[in-house]
Amino acid sequence: MAAKSVPHFHNDAGVAVIHVGVHEFMCIGAKPPFDHPHVFLDMGDDNEIVCPYCSTLYRYKATLRAEESEPADCLWHAEAATAA
């Protein structure tokens, strides 16, 4: 059985809003080693949520896929980080 991956997003650039294509995801704050505790965020029926650790505003955008964000470089790939 294949496991569903929860996308992780970061705000290294310090942008005001990150648009995402999912309602449930993880915020890591900044890229490691400057990340905060990886917190699961669930928008529920809303279309935006603020991370309680870093105050990043995430806004749902239906035209984005689960593995996309605007800005595009806000999606974090754990596999790439551990391989480096």
N, CA, C and O atoms as CSV, one atom per row, in Angstrom:
chain,resi,resn,atom,element,x,y,z
A,1,MET,N,N,0.838,-1.173,0.000
A,1,MET,CA,C,0.000,0.000,0.000
A,1,MET,C,C,0.890,1.246,0.000
A,1,MET,O,O,1.806,1.373,0.812
A,2,ALA,N,N,0.605,2.141,-0.910
A,2,ALA,CA,C,1.394,3.369,-1.025
A,2,ALA,C,C,0.962,4.382,0.022
A,2,ALA,O,O,-0.230,4.577,0.261
A,3,ALA,N,N,1.933,5.017,0.636
A,3,ALA,CA,C,1.643,6.028,1.650
A,3,ALA,C,C,1.467,7.381,0.980
A,3,ALA,O,O,2.212,7.734,0.066
A,4,LYS,N,N,0.485,8.128,1.435
A,4,LYS,CA,C,0.254,9.473,0.918
A,4,LYS,C,C,1.202,10.428,1.638
A,4,LYS,O,O,1.265,10.453,2.867
A,5,SER,N,N,1.923,11.196,0.867
A,5,SER,CA,C,2.894,12.125,1.425
A,5,SER,C,C,2.242,13.471,1.706
A,5,SER,O,O,1.481,13.989,0.888
A,6,VAL,N,N,2.546,14.025,2.858
A,6,VAL,CA,C,2.045,15.347,3.229
A,6,VAL,C,C,3.081,16.374,2.780
A,6,VAL,O,O,4.233,16.307,3.210
A,7,PRO,N,N,2.691,17.335,1.915
A,7,PRO,CA,C,3.674,18.320,1.461
A,7,PRO,C,C,4.162,19.204,2.599
A,7,PRO,O,O,3.417,19.517,3.528
A,8,HIS,N,N,5.419,19.596,2.511
A,8,HIS,CA,C,6.057,20.484,3.484
A,8,HIS,C,C,6.425,21.785,2.773
A,8,HIS,O,O,6.965,21.771,1.667
A,9,PHE,N,N,6.124,22.910,3.424
A,9,PHE,CA,C,6.424,24.211,2.842
A,9,PHE,C,C,7.273,25.028,3.814
A,9,PHE,O,O,7.187,24.849,5.029
A,10,HIS,N,N,8.093,25.927,3.266
A,10,HIS,CA,C,8.946,26.806,4.071
A,10,HIS,C,C,8.812,28.229,3.548
A,10,HIS,O,O,8.325,28.451,2.439
A,11,ASN,N,N,9.246,29.188,4.355
A,11,ASN,CA,C,9.203,30.591,3.962
A,11,ASN,C,C,10.584,31.225,4.126
A,11,ASN,O,O,10.726,32.252,4.790
A,12,ASP,N,N,11.580,30.621,3.530
A,12,ASP,CA,C,12.948,31.152,3.584
A,12,ASP,C,C,13.024,32.570,3.011
A,12,ASP,O,O,13.815,33.390,3.477
A,13,ALA,N,N,12.208,32.849,2.012
A,13,ALA,CA,C,12.255,34.153,1.340
A,13,ALA,C,C,11.551,35.248,2.138
A,13,ALA,O,O,11.725,36.432,1.848
A,14,GLY,N,N,10.767,34.870,3.131
A,14,GLY,CA,C,10.062,35.860,3.942
A,14,GLY,C,C,8.923,36.545,3.211
A,14,GLY,O,O,8.643,37.717,3.464
A,15,VAL,N,N,8.256,35.830,2.303
A,15,VAL,CA,C,7.141,36.410,1.560
A,15,VAL,C,C,5.917,36.582,2.453
A,15,VAL,O,O,5.783,35.902,3.470
A,16,ALA,N,N,5.029,37.492,2.071
A,16,ALA,CA,C,3.838,37.779,2.875
A,16,ALA,C,C,2.821,36.640,2.830
A,16,ALA,O,O,2.184,36.345,3.841
A,17,VAL,N,N,2.661,35.993,1.663
A,17,VAL,CA,C,1.667,34.933,1.479
A,17,VAL,C,C,2.275,33.825,0.635
A,17,VAL,O,O,2.976,34.082,-0.344
A,18,ILE,N,N,1.995,32.589,1.032
A,18,ILE,CA,C,2.351,31.433,0.216
A,18,ILE,C,C,1.051,30.767,-0.216
A,18,ILE,O,O,0.237,30.373,0.619
A,19,HIS,N,N,0.864,30.647,-1.521
A,19,HIS,CA,C,-0.312,29.964,-2.058
A,19,HIS,C,C,0.021,28.481,-2.213
A,19,HIS,O,O,1.080,28.119,-2.726
A,20,VAL,N,N,-0.898,27.636,-1.762
A,20,VAL,CA,C,-0.699,26.186,-1.817
A,20,VAL,C,C,-1.931,25.524,-2.420
A,20,VAL,O,O,-3.022,26.095,-2.405
A,21,GLY,N,N,-1.752,24.322,-2.949
A,21,GLY,CA,C,-2.839,23.590,-3.585
A,21,GLY,C,C,-3.468,22.535,-2.706
A,21,GLY,O,O,-4.151,21.642,-3.208
A,22,VAL,N,N,-3.253,22.616,-1.404
A,22,VAL,CA,C,-3.811,21.650,-0.445
A,22,VAL,C,C,-4.348,22.386,0.776
A,22,VAL,O,O,-3.961,23.520,1.061
A,23,HIS,N,N,-5.244,21.718,1.487
A,23,HIS,CA,C,-5.764,22.279,2.739
A,23,HIS,C,C,-5.023,21.736,3.962
A,23,HIS,O,O,-5.127,22.300,5.051
A,24,GLU,N,N,-4.277,20.644,3.786
A,24,GLU,CA,C,-3.528,20.026,4.885
A,24,GLU,C,C,-2.073,19.869,4.465
A,24,GLU,O,O,-1.780,19.324,3.400
A,25,PHE,N,N,-1.155,20.354,5.316
A,25,PHE,CA,C,0.262,20.339,4.965
A,25,PHE,C,C,1.087,20.598,6.215
A,25,PHE,O,O,0.544,20.819,7.298
A,26,MET,N,N,2.409,20.569,6.054
A,26,MET,CA,C,3.331,20.869,7.139
A,26,MET,C,C,4.044,22.177,6.832
A,26,MET,O,O,4.455,22.421,5.697
A,27,CYS,N,N,4.187,23.020,7.856
A,27,CYS,CA,C,5.016,24.216,7.751
A,27,CYS,C,C,6.281,23.938,8.547
A,27,CYS,O,O,6.222,23.463,9.681
A,28,ILE,N,N,7.437,24.239,7.937
A,28,ILE,CA,C,8.710,24.037,8.638
A,28,ILE,C,C,9.389,25.355,8.958
A,28,ILE,O,O,10.472,25.368,9.543
A,29,GLY,N,N,8.767,26.467,8.582
A,29,GLY,CA,C,9.354,27.782,8.849
A,29,GLY,C,C,10.372,28.147,7.810
A,29,GLY,O,O,10.013,28.634,6.738
A,30,ALA,N,N,11.638,27.926,8.097
A,30,ALA,CA,C,12.733,28.154,7.156
A,30,ALA,C,C,13.369,26.799,6.836
A,30,ALA,O,O,13.046,25.792,7.466
A,31,LYS,N,N,14.257,26.782,5.873
A,31,LYS,CA,C,14.951,25.536,5.549
A,31,LYS,C,C,15.883,25.159,6.697
A,31,LYS,O,O,16.431,26.036,7.364
A,32,PRO,N,N,16.067,23.849,6.931
A,32,PRO,CA,C,17.015,23.416,7.947
A,32,PRO,C,C,18.397,23.973,7.672
A,32,PRO,O,O,18.781,24.079,6.507
A,33,PRO,N,N,19.133,24.320,8.654
A,33,PRO,CA,C,18.959,24.043,10.081
A,33,PRO,C,C,18.202,25.131,10.829
A,33,PRO,O,O,18.175,25.122,12.059
A,34,PHE,N,N,17.587,26.065,10.116
A,34,PHE,CA,C,16.895,27.177,10.767
A,34,PHE,C,C,15.386,26.963,10.853
A,34,PHE,O,O,14.637,27.910,11.095
A,35,ASP,N,N,14.944,25.742,10.659
A,35,ASP,CA,C,13.522,25.425,10.694
A,35,ASP,C,C,12.979,25.454,12.113
A,35,ASP,O,O,13.724,25.319,13.084
A,36,HIS,N,N,11.656,25.633,12.217
A,36,HIS,CA,C,10.982,25.511,13.505
A,36,HIS,C,C,10.379,24.111,13.591
A,36,HIS,O,O,10.442,23.376,12.605
A,37,PRO,N,N,9.806,23.712,14.706
A,37,PRO,CA,C,9.161,22.394,14.753
A,37,PRO,C,C,8.197,22.256,13.574
A,37,PRO,O,O,7.416,23.166,13.298
A,38,HIS,N,N,8.253,21.138,12.893
A,38,HIS,CA,C,7.409,20.909,11.730
A,38,HIS,C,C,5.973,20.693,12.204
A,38,HIS,O,O,5.648,19.675,12.816
A,39,VAL,N,N,5.125,21.674,11.907
A,39,VAL,CA,C,3.770,21.686,12.430
A,39,VAL,C,C,2.772,21.372,11.322
A,39,VAL,O,O,2.854,21.914,10.220
A,40,PHE,N,N,1.828,20.483,11.636
A,40,PHE,CA,C,0.768,20.111,10.701
A,40,PHE,C,C,-0.313,21.179,10.748
A,40,PHE,O,O,-0.819,21.506,11.822
A,41,LEU,N,N,-0.668,21.719,9.600
A,41,LEU,CA,C,-1.707,22.740,9.518
A,41,LEU,C,C,-2.865,22.209,8.681
A,41,LEU,O,O,-2.657,21.619,7.621
A,42,ASP,N,N,-4.073,22.421,9.159
A,42,ASP,CA,C,-5.292,21.971,8.484
A,42,ASP,C,C,-6.234,23.158,8.361
A,42,ASP,O,O,-6.727,23.661,9.370
A,43,MET,N,N,-6.490,23.610,7.147
A,43,MET,CA,C,-7.383,24.741,6.917
A,43,MET,C,C,-8.857,24.397,7.144
A,43,MET,O,O,-9.687,25.287,7.325
A,44,GLY,N,N,-9.171,23.117,7.133
A,44,GLY,CA,C,-10.571,22.730,7.261
A,44,GLY,C,C,-11.365,23.284,6.090
A,44,GLY,O,O,-10.980,23.088,4.938
A,45,ASP,N,N,-12.468,23.973,6.364
A,45,ASP,CA,C,-13.305,24.563,5.323
A,45,ASP,C,C,-12.832,25.954,4.912
A,45,ASP,O,O,-13.362,26.530,3.962
A,46,ASP,N,N,-11.841,26.499,5.615
A,46,ASP,CA,C,-11.326,27.828,5.290
A,46,ASP,C,C,-10.371,27.752,4.100
A,46,ASP,O,O,-9.993,26.664,3.664
A,47,ASN,N,N,-9.991,28.897,3.590
A,47,ASN,CA,C,-9.064,28.964,2.469
A,47,ASN,C,C,-7.739,29.604,2.827
A,47,ASN,O,O,-6.918,29.871,1.950
A,48,GLU,N,N,-7.520,29.854,4.127
A,48,GLU,CA,C,-6.228,30.367,4.558
A,48,GLU,C,C,-6.009,30.030,6.023
A,48,GLU,O,O,-6.946,29.795,6.786
A,49,ILE,N,N,-4.714,30.015,6.387
A,49,ILE,CA,C,-4.330,29.706,7.759
A,49,ILE,C,C,-2.977,30.356,8.038
A,49,ILE,O,O,-2.161,30.507,7.129
A,50,VAL,N,N,-2.740,30.736,9.279
A,50,VAL,CA,C,-1.479,31.325,9.695
A,50,VAL,C,C,-0.738,30.314,10.563
A,50,VAL,O,O,-1.317,29.732,11.479
A,51,CYS,N,N,0.536,30.109,10.272
A,51,CYS,CA,C,1.354,29.206,11.081
A,51,CYS,C,C,1.575,29.831,12.452
A,51,CYS,O,O,2.001,30.982,12.543
A,52,PRO,N,N,1.292,29.088,13.519
A,52,PRO,CA,C,1.463,29.639,14.864
A,52,PRO,C,C,2.924,29.850,15.272
A,52,PRO,O,O,3.193,30.572,16.231
A,53,TYR,N,N,3.863,29.234,14.564
A,53,TYR,CA,C,5.283,29.395,14.898
A,53,TYR,C,C,5.925,30.571,14.176
A,53,TYR,O,O,6.600,31.390,14.800
A,54,CYS,N,N,5.719,30.661,12.857
A,54,CYS,CA,C,6.443,31.668,12.063
A,54,CYS,C,C,5.546,32.760,11.495
A,54,CYS,O,O,6.031,33.688,10.849
A,55,SER,N,N,4.245,32.655,11.730
A,55,SER,CA,C,3.258,33.639,11.270
A,55,SER,C,C,3.154,33.741,9.757
A,55,SER,O,O,2.677,34.754,9.245
A,56,THR,N,N,3.586,32.723,9.032
A,56,THR,CA,C,3.410,32.710,7.585
A,56,THR,C,C,1.940,32.503,7.267
A,56,THR,O,O,1.293,31.626,7.839
A,57,LEU,N,N,1.409,33.309,6.353
A,57,LEU,CA,C,0.030,33.160,5.892
A,57,LEU,C,C,0.031,32.233,4.685
A,57,LEU,O,O,0.690,32.502,3.681
A,58,TYR,N,N,-0.713,31.140,4.796
A,58,TYR,CA,C,-0.892,30.201,3.698
A,58,TYR,C,C,-2.300,30.377,3.156
A,58,TYR,O,O,-3.266,30.437,3.916
A,59,ARG,N,N,-2.409,30.458,1.840
A,59,ARG,CA,C,-3.708,30.647,1.201
A,59,ARG,C,C,-3.897,29.554,0.147
A,59,ARG,O,O,-3.023,29.315,-0.686
A,60,TYR,N,N,-5.056,28.901,0.203
A,60,TYR,CA,C,-5.384,27.844,-0.756
A,60,TYR,C,C,-5.658,28.440,-2.127
A,60,TYR,O,O,-6.349,29.451,-2.251
A,61,LYS,N,N,-5.105,27.801,-3.162
A,61,LYS,CA,C,-5.342,28.202,-4.547
A,61,LYS,C,C,-5.661,26.936,-5.336
A,61,LYS,O,O,-4.789,26.090,-5.536
A,62,ALA,N,N,-6.903,26.806,-5.781
A,62,ALA,CA,C,-7.393,25.580,-6.406
A,62,ALA,C,C,-6.651,25.198,-7.684
A,62,ALA,O,O,-6.656,24.026,-8.061
A,63,THR,N,N,-6.024,26.138,-8.350
A,63,THR,CA,C,-5.323,25.834,-9.600
A,63,THR,C,C,-3.963,25.184,-9.375
A,63,THR,O,O,-3.338,24.715,-10.326
A,64,LEU,N,N,-3.502,25.150,-8.136
A,64,LEU,CA,C,-2.217,24.512,-7.818
A,64,LEU,C,C,-2.422,23.052,-7.447
A,64,LEU,O,O,-3.441,22.694,-6.857
A,65,ARG,N,N,-1.459,22.215,-7.792
A,65,ARG,CA,C,-1.478,20.812,-7.364
A,65,ARG,C,C,-0.900,20.720,-5.956
A,65,ARG,O,O,-0.350,21.691,-5.437
A,66,ALA,N,N,-1.026,19.557,-5.351
A,66,ALA,CA,C,-0.560,19.358,-3.975
A,66,ALA,C,C,0.931,19.625,-3.826
A,66,ALA,O,O,1.374,20.087,-2.775
A,67,GLU,N,N,1.702,19.343,-4.856
A,67,GLU,CA,C,3.152,19.518,-4.771
A,67,GLU,C,C,3.615,20.827,-5.398
A,67,GLU,O,O,4.759,20.938,-5.841
A,68,GLU,N,N,2.733,21.813,-5.435
A,68,GLU,CA,C,3.073,23.125,-5.979
A,68,GLU,C,C,2.807,24.223,-4.962
A,68,GLU,O,O,1.988,24.070,-4.056
A,69,SER,N,N,3.507,25.323,-5.128
A,69,SER,CA,C,3.275,26.506,-4.310
A,69,SER,C,C,3.620,27.738,-5.133
A,69,SER,O,O,4.321,27.656,-6.141
A,70,GLU,N,N,3.126,28.854,-4.693
A,70,GLU,CA,C,3.514,30.153,-5.262
A,70,GLU,C,C,3.933,31.021,-4.107
A,70,GLU,O,O,3.111,31.330,-3.245
A,71,PRO,N,N,5.186,31.425,-4.059
A,71,PRO,CA,C,6.299,31.164,-4.969
A,71,PRO,C,C,6.662,29.678,-5.016
A,71,PRO,O,O,6.531,28.954,-4.029
A,72,ALA,N,N,7.116,29.254,-6.176
A,72,ALA,CA,C,7.389,27.837,-6.428
A,72,ALA,C,C,8.465,27.255,-5.528
A,72,ALA,O,O,8.421,26.063,-5.221
A,73,ASP,N,N,9.432,28.059,-5.096
A,73,ASP,CA,C,10.530,27.517,-4.293
A,73,ASP,C,C,10.192,27.355,-2.813
A,73,ASP,O,O,11.081,27.076,-2.009
A,74,CYS,N,N,8.927,27.524,-2.441
A,74,CYS,CA,C,8.524,27.347,-1.036
A,74,CYS,C,C,8.191,25.900,-0.691
A,74,CYS,O,O,7.963,25.587,0.478
A,75,LEU,N,N,8.158,25.019,-1.675
A,75,LEU,CA,C,7.956,23.594,-1.418
A,75,LEU,C,C,9.283,23.002,-0.975
A,75,LEU,O,O,10.301,23.209,-1.636
A,76,TRP,N,N,9.289,22.266,0.136
A,76,TRP,CA,C,10.513,21.678,0.672
A,76,TRP,C,C,10.537,20.182,0.357
A,76,TRP,O,O,9.542,19.482,0.545
A,77,HIS,N,N,11.678,19.707,-0.122
A,77,HIS,CA,C,11.873,18.298,-0.444
A,77,HIS,C,C,12.846,17.703,0.567
A,77,HIS,O,O,14.051,17.943,0.482
A,78,ALA,N,N,12.345,16.942,1.505
A,78,ALA,CA,C,13.179,16.352,2.551
A,78,ALA,C,C,14.226,15.418,1.965
A,78,ALA,O,O,15.353,15.371,2.460
A,79,GLU,N,N,13.876,14.671,0.917
A,79,GLU,CA,C,14.804,13.712,0.321
A,79,GLU,C,C,16.035,14.426,-0.237
A,79,GLU,O,O,17.158,13.953,-0.065
A,80,ALA,N,N,15.828,15.552,-0.896
A,80,ALA,CA,C,16.945,16.311,-1.462
A,80,ALA,C,C,17.830,16.880,-0.359
A,80,ALA,O,O,19.051,16.943,-0.503
A,81,ALA,N,N,17.212,17.290,0.731
A,81,ALA,CA,C,17.971,17.875,1.843
A,81,ALA,C,C,18.845,16.826,2.521
A,81,ALA,O,O,19.973,17.133,2.909
A,82,THR,N,N,18.358,15.600,2.673
A,82,THR,CA,C,19.135,14.559,3.335
A,82,THR,C,C,20.187,13.968,2.416
A,82,THR,O,O,21.175,13.411,2.894
A,83,ALA,N,N,19.998,14.075,1.102
A,83,ALA,CA,C,20.957,13.526,0.142
A,83,ALA,C,C,22.168,14.436,-0.030
A,83,ALA,O,O,23.229,13.991,-0.469
A,84,ALA,N,N,22.010,15.698,0.312
A,84,ALA,CA,C,23.092,16.666,0.083
A,84,ALA,C,C,24.219,16.512,1.080
A,84,ALA,O,O,25.202,17.251,1.020
